[in-house]
Amino acid sequence: MKFATTTLLFAPLLVAADSAYEDLRLARHAKIARQAPTPASAPPPSPPATTTPPVVAIPPPPAVSLLSTNPTAVPLTQIVAGQPSPATIPLATTYTAGTVPSGLPEAPGLPSLSSIVPSNYPPLDKLPPTDSPQVKAWIAEVAASGIQIPNILPTLPGGCGTNAQAASNTTNCWWTCGGCTREDDITSCPDKMTWGLTYDDGPAFYTPNLLQYLAEQKIKSTFFTVGSRVISAPATLQAMHVEGHQISVHTWAHPPLTTLTNDEIIAELGWSRKAIKDVLGVTPNTFRPPYGDIDDRVRAIAKAMGMVPVLWTRIGPYATFDTDDFNINGGITTVQQVLVNWKNILGNATSMNTGFIVLEHDLFPQAVEAATGYILPDAIAHQPPFKIEPVITCLNKPLRDAYVETNDNKTNPPVASGGFFLSSRVSAGIIYLAVYFCSTS
């Protein structure tokens, strides 16, 4: 890794002229997020056809100076939409049944992958049916939990623009539209200069590339995993777990949860949680709602199922710590703009009185290449140094507190008991710089 400052000069970008761009961006992300990328032997998927929003030219972003880049980084000019699928790195180790995770001696040994039969689960990347015996059992458990589920109607697809009444109703605490949070929501780390590192939407074809770099740098992360991906790549999930990363729930098929009925939300969270338990032997007690789409109805259902939400740092109604790396693949943004977003996040993060959580992804190769080639090397070289770690440990909790089976229930009582203490709500002094808007988890 080189530690000389690298200055990157970026070409002019185009942005939408009005709010229609945001609805388009989220709609395209919703469609793409349910599709796993193809391996190197097959051509990459074509972006979904959409209507191009009105665009206007803006001045080029400022030159960005990175403190370090990875000497093996893919050149920025090659990290583009529709790029040829690069080769994936094989997992360093395929772990055998019975292996106990690093740093988590309390955990049971890994289950045998021969027990993972895809036909025992719902169709991949589709909303699970709600009339199966398994889902009916989860629905009964939620009803018996004692948690009151608010009578909030599902939202319509399309976000804030198509749900004006819901967006203006602050009593529902809809994070998507305005950034409302509740006491249990995790949005930052309590200690200054601490980065709760997270990646969404895997495990995927290029997750091993990311795992290799994290291992080289001795960094652990939190991975918010999609149930359909878990069943598709169980060996990768086991590697993540054994190597000491935190595993969390990110639904079965990646829908915006506020658009679903209560039973559909239960099915989405339940099947993702079950897939993780079947592959790892442990059950996460945290989840991240796709797109950060959460209101008090979703919170209550998750709480009744024993899970607390992890979002990401937000400094204004439309300004969040989202690199927007996901949208390189679909051509909605560029890697150059992602690095501008990263430096703006960094400028805010170093001015906060708390730590922070950033939204990044490991589903597509462009996002992984941006992380391992540029974002992580720049963060590692920063002085004073960041403490980069999983969300659970950034909250000053041991890794064992992240799972039902290993949590001793003393420092971290189960969420459904009303005693969940993962979150740390502290005020932060923040400089409002230009940080990329909204949510693309």
C-alpha positions in Angstrom: 0.0 0.0 0.0 1.4 3.4 -0.9 1.0 6.3 1.6 1.8 9.2 -0.7 -1.1 11.5 -1.3 -2.9 10.8 -4.5 -4.8 13.5 -6.3 -7.7 12.4 -8.5 -9.1 14.9 -11.1 -12.7 14.1 -12.0 -14.7 14.7 -15.2 -17.9 16.7 -15.2 -21.0 14.8 -14.0 -24.7 15.0 -14.8 -27.4 15.2 -12.1 -31.2 15.2 -12.3 -32.9 18.6 -12.5 -35.7 17.7 -10.1 -36.8 15.2 -7.5 -37.9 12.7 -10.1 -34.3 11.6 -10.3 -34.5 10.3 -6.7 -37.6 8.3 -7.4 -35.9 6.8 -10.5 -32.7 6.0 -8.6 -34.5 4.2 -5.8 -36.8 2.4 -8.3 -33.8 1.1 -10.3 -32.0 0.1 -7.2 -35.0 -1.8 -6.0 -35.1 -3.8 -9.2 -31.4 -4.4 -9.5 -30.9 -5.3 -5.8 -32.9 -8.5 -6.2 -30.5 -9.7 -8.9 -27.2 -11.4 -8.1 -24.3 -10.3 -10.4 -23.1 -12.9 -12.8 -19.7 -14.6 -12.4 -16.8 -13.9 -14.6 -17.8 -16.6 -17.1 -21.0 -14.8 -18.0 -21.7 -11.3 -19.2 -22.9 -8.8 -16.7 -26.7 -8.1 -16.4 -28.0 -5.2 -18.4 -29.4 -2.3 -16.4 -33.2 -2.2 -16.3 -34.8 -0.1 -18.9 -36.0 3.2 -17.5 -37.1 6.7 -18.6 -34.1 9.0 -18.5 -34.7 11.9 -16.1 -34.1 15.5 -17.0 -30.4 16.2 -16.5 -28.3 19.4 -16.4 -24.6 19.8 -16.5 -22.9 20.9 -13.3 -19.4 22.0 -12.6 -17.0 19.1 -12.2 -16.5 17.9 -8.6 -13.3 19.2 -6.9 -10.1 17.2 -7.1 -10.0 14.6 -4.4 -6.8 13.8 -2.6 -6.6 10.4 -1.2 -3.9 9.6 1.5 -3.4 6.2 0.1 -4.5 3.8 -2.6 -4.1 0.1 -3.1 -1.2 -0.5 -5.5 -3.3 -3.3 -7.1 -6.4 -1.2 -7.4 -8.4 -1.4 -10.6 -8.0 1.9 -12.4 -10.8 4.3 -11.9 -11.4 4.5 -15.7 -12.2 0.7 -15.6 -14.7 0.9 -12.7 -17.8 1.7 -14.8 -21.3 0.5 -15.5 -21.4 -2.5 -17.6 -17.7 -3.3 -17.1 -16.5 -6.8 -18.1 -17.0 -9.1 -15.1 -13.6 -9.4 -13.4 -12.4 -12.7 -12.0 -13.4 -13.6 -8.5 -10.9 -14.6 -5.8 -11.6 -18.1 -4.4 -12.3 -18.2 -0.7 -9.0 -18.6 1.2 -10.5 -21.4 3.2 -13.6 -23.5 2.9 -14.5 -24.4 6.5 -15.6 -27.8 7.6 -18.6 -28.6 9.8 -17.9 -28.1 13.4 -15.4 -25.2 12.9 -15.8 -22.6 15.7 -15.6 -19.0 14.6 -12.5 -16.9 15.4 -13.1 -14.7 18.4 -16.4 -16.3 19.3 -15.6 -19.5 21.3 -19.1 -19.5 22.8 -20.6 -20.2 19.3 -21.6 -23.6 18.2 -19.6 -25.3 15.5 -20.6 -24.7 11.9 -23.5 -26.8 10.5 -22.8 -29.1 7.5 -23.6 -27.4 4.3 -25.1 -30.6 3.1 -28.1 -29.7 5.2 -28.7 -26.5 3.1 -31.2 -27.6 0.4 -32.6 -24.6 -1.6 -35.9 -26.3 -2.2 -36.5 -26.1 1.6 -36.7 -22.3 1.3 -38.9 -19.8 -0.6 -38.0 -19.0 -4.2 -34.9 -16.9 -4.3 -35.3 -13.1 -4.7 -39.1 -13.2 -4.4 -41.4 -12.2 -1.5 -42.0 -15.4 0.5 -45.5 -16.7 0.8 -47.2 -16.0 4.1 -49.4 -19.1 4.3 -46.6 -21.6 4.9 -46.5 -23.4 8.3 -43.2 -21.8 9.1 -44.4 -18.2 8.5 -47.7 -18.9 10.3 -45.6 -20.0 13.3 -43.7 -16.8 13.2 -46.9 -14.7 12.9 -48.2 -16.5 16.0 -45.0 -15.8 17.9 -45.2 -12.1 17.0 -48.8 -12.0 18.2 -47.9 -13.6 21.5 -44.8 -11.4 22.1 -46.8 -8.7 23.9 -45.4 -6.1 21.5 -48.1 -3.8 20.2 -47.9 -3.4 16.4 -49.1 0.1 15.3 -51.9 0.3 12.9 -49.9 2.0 10.1 -50.9 1.3 6.5 -48.3 0.1 4.1 -46.7 2.8 1.9 -46.9 2.8 -1.9 -43.8 2.0 -3.9 -41.9 5.1 -4.9 -40.8 6.6 -1.7 -41.7 10.0 -0.3 -43.0 11.5 -3.5 -45.8 9.0 -3.9 -46.7 9.0 -0.1 -47.2 12.6 0.7 -49.5 12.0 3.6 -47.3 9.3 5.2 -44.3 11.4 4.7 -45.9 14.3 6.5 -47.1 12.2 9.4 -44.3 12.5 11.9 -46.0 10.2 14.4 -45.1 7.2 12.3 -41.4 8.0 12.5 -40.7 7.0 8.8 -36.9 7.2 8.5 -37.0 7.4 4.7 -38.8 10.7 4.7 -37.0 13.1 7.2 -34.8 10.8 9.1 -36.9 10.1 12.2 -35.3 7.7 14.7 -36.4 6.0 17.9 -34.3 5.2 20.9 -33.3 1.7 19.8 -32.2 2.7 16.3 -28.5 2.4 15.8 -27.2 5.1 13.6 -23.7 5.8 14.9 -20.9 4.6 17.2 -20.6 6.4 20.6 -16.8 7.0 20.4 -15.3 9.7 18.2 -13.1 8.5 15.3 -14.8 5.1 15.4 -16.2 3.7 12.1 -18.8 1.0 12.2 -17.9 -0.7 8.9 -20.8 -2.2 7.1 -21.5 -3.9 3.7 -25.0 -4.8 2.4 -26.6 -7.2 0.0 -24.2 -10.2 0.0 -22.8 -12.7 0.2 -22.1 -12.3 -3.5 -19.5 -13.3 -6.2 -17.1 -10.5 -5.2 -17.5 -10.8 -1.4 -14.3 -13.1 -1.3 -12.3 -10.2 -2.9 -13.4 -7.9 -0.1 -12.8 -10.6 2.6 -9.2 -11.1 1.3 -8.5 -7.4 1.6 -10.1 -7.1 5.0 -8.0 -10.1 6.2 -4.8 -8.5 4.9 -5.6 -5.3 6.8 -6.8 -7.2 9.9 -10.2 -5.4 9.7 -13.5 -6.8 10.7 -16.9 -5.6 9.4 -20.6 -6.1 9.8 -22.3 -7.8 6.8 -26.0 -7.3 6.3 -26.9 -10.4 4.3 -29.9 -11.1 2.1 -31.4 -14.5 2.8 -31.6 -15.4 -0.9 -27.8 -14.7 -1.2 -27.1 -16.8 2.0 -28.7 -19.8 0.4 -26.9 -19.2 -2.9 -23.4 -18.7 -1.3 -23.4 -20.5 2.1 -19.7 -21.2 2.1 -19.0 -17.5 1.7 -21.2 -16.7 4.7 -19.5 -19.3 6.8 -16.1 -17.8 5.9 -17.3 -14.3 6.9 -18.5 -15.7 10.3 -15.5 -17.9 11.1 -13.1 -15.0 10.2 -14.7 -12.8 12.9 -17.1 -10.6 11.0 -20.5 -9.8 12.4 -23.4 -11.2 10.4 -26.8 -9.5 10.4 -30.2 -9.7 8.7 -31.1 -7.8 5.5 -34.4 -9.5 4.6 -35.0 -12.4 2.2 -35.6 -10.6 -1.1 -34.6 -6.9 -0.4 -38.0 -5.1 -0.6 -38.8 -1.7 1.0 -40.3 -3.0 4.2 -42.9 -0.2 4.7 -44.6 -1.2 1.5 -45.4 -4.7 2.8 -48.2 -6.1 5.0 -47.4 -7.2 8.6 -47.3 -10.8 7.6 -45.0 -10.1 4.6 -42.6 -8.3 6.9 -42.6 -11.2 9.2 -41.9 -13.6 6.3 -39.0 -11.4 5.0 -37.3 -11.1 8.3 -38.0 -14.6 9.4 -36.7 -16.4 6.4 -33.5 -14.3 6.3 -32.9 -15.0 10.0 -33.6 -18.7 9.6 -31.3 -19.0 6.5 -28.4 -17.4 8.6 -29.1 -19.7 11.5 -29.2 -22.8 9.3 -25.8 -21.9 7.7 -24.0 -20.6 10.8 -25.7 -22.1 13.8 -26.3 -18.6 15.3 -29.2 -16.2 15.1 -28.5 -12.4 14.6 -30.4 -10.0 16.8 -29.9 -7.0 14.5 -31.2 -6.2 11.0 -30.9 -3.4 8.5 -34.1 -2.5 6.5 -33.4 -2.3 2.8 -33.0 1.4 1.7 -33.3 2.3 5.4 -37.1 2.0 4.9 -38.4 1.7 8.4 -41.3 3.2 10.4 -42.8 2.3 13.8 -44.8 -0.6 12.4 -41.6 -2.2 11.0 -39.7 -1.5 14.2 -42.4 -3.1 16.3 -42.5 -6.3 14.2 -38.8 -6.6 14.3 -38.7 -6.0 18.0 -41.3 -8.8 18.5 -39.0 -11.0 16.5 -36.0 -10.1 18.7 -34.2 -7.7 16.3 -33.0 -4.1 16.6 -32.5 -1.9 13.5 -29.1 -0.7 12.4 -29.2 2.2 9.9 -26.4 4.6 9.1 -25.4 8.1 10.1 -27.6 10.9 8.9 -26.9 14.6 9.3 -30.0 16.1 7.8 -33.4 15.3 6.2 -31.7 14.2 2.9 -28.0 13.9 3.8 -26.7 10.6 5.0 -23.4 8.7 5.1 -24.2 6.8 1.9 -21.3 6.5 -0.6 -23.8 5.5 -3.3 -21.4 2.8 -4.4 -24.3 0.5 -5.3 -25.3 2.8 -8.2 -22.1 2.6 -10.2 -23.2 -0.7 -11.6 -26.5 0.7 -13.0 -24.8 3.8 -14.4 -26.7 6.1 -12.1 -23.4 7.4 -10.6 -19.7 7.1 -11.2 -16.8 5.9 -9.0 -15.5 9.4 -9.2 -18.6 10.7 -7.6 -18.5 7.9 -5.0 -15.1 9.1 -3.9 -16.3 12.7 -3.7 -19.1 11.4 -1.5 -16.6 9.5 0.6 -14.4 12.6 1.2 -17.5 14.6 2.1 -18.5 11.9 4.6 -15.0 11.9 6.0 -15.1 15.7 6.4 -18.2 15.4 8.5 -17.1 12.3 10.4 -13.9 13.9 11.7 -15.9 16.9 13.0 -18.4 14.8 14.9 -18.3 14.2 18.7 -19.3 10.5 18.0 -18.3 7.8 15.7 -20.2 7.0 12.5 -21.6 4.3 10.3 -21.4 4.4 6.4 -23.6 2.6 3.9 -21.6 0.5 1.4 -22.2 -2.7 -0.5 -20.6 -5.9 -1.7 -23.1 -7.1 -4.3 -21.4 -5.7 -7.4 -17.7 -5.7 -8.4 -17.6 -1.9 -8.8 -18.5 -1.3 -5.2 -15.9 -3.8 -4.0 -13.3 -2.3 -6.2 -14.0 1.2 -4.9 -13.8 -0.1 -1.3 -10.6 -2.1 -1.5 -8.8 0.1 -4.0 -9.6 3.5 -2.7 -11.9 4.1 0.2 -10.4 1.7 2.7 -6.8 2.5 1.9 -7.6 6.2 2.4 -9.3 5.6 5.7 -6.5 3.3 7.0 -3.9 6.0 6.2 -5.9 8.8 8.0 -4.3 10.5 11.0 -5.4 10.6 13.7 -6.3 7.0 12.9 -9.9 5.7 12.7 -10.8 2.6 14.7 -12.5 0.5 12.0 -14.7 -2.3 13.4 -18.0 -4.1 13.2 -21.1 -2.2 14.5 -21.5 -4.5 17.6 -17.9 -3.7 18.8 -18.1 -0.1 17.9 -21.0 0.0 20.4 -18.5 -1.3 23.0 -20.2 -4.7 23.1 -18.4 -8.1 22.5 -19.1 -10.0 19.3 -21.0 -12.6 21.3 -23.8 -10.0 22.0 -24.7 -10.0 18.3 -26.3 -13.4 18.4 -29.1 -15.0 20.4 -27.2 -18.2 21.1 -24.1 -16.5 22.5 -25.5 -13.4 24.1 -25.4 -13.8 27.9 -28.4 -11.5 28.2 -26.8 -9.5 31.0 -25.1 -6.5 29.2 -27.4 -6.9 26.2 -30.9 -8.1 27.2 -33.1 -9.5 24.4 -34.9 -6.8 22.5 -38.3 -8.3 22.9 -37.9 -8.2 26.7 -37.9 -4.4 26.6 -34.3 -4.3 27.8 -32.3 -3.9 24.6 -29.2 -1.7 25.2 -27.3 -2.0 21.9 -28.0 1.6 20.8 -26.1 4.5 22.2 -27.9 7.8 21.7 -25.6 10.7 22.0 -25.6 14.1 20.4 -23.0 15.0 17.8 -21.5 18.3 16.7 -21.6 18.2 12.9 -20.4 20.4 10.1 -23.0 20.2 7.3 -21.0 19.6 4.2 -22.4 18.2 0.9 -22.9 14.5 1.6 -24.7 12.3 -0.9 -28.5 12.2 -0.3 -30.8 9.4 0.7 -30.7 5.7 1.0 -29.5 3.0 -1.4 -29.0 0.0 1.0 
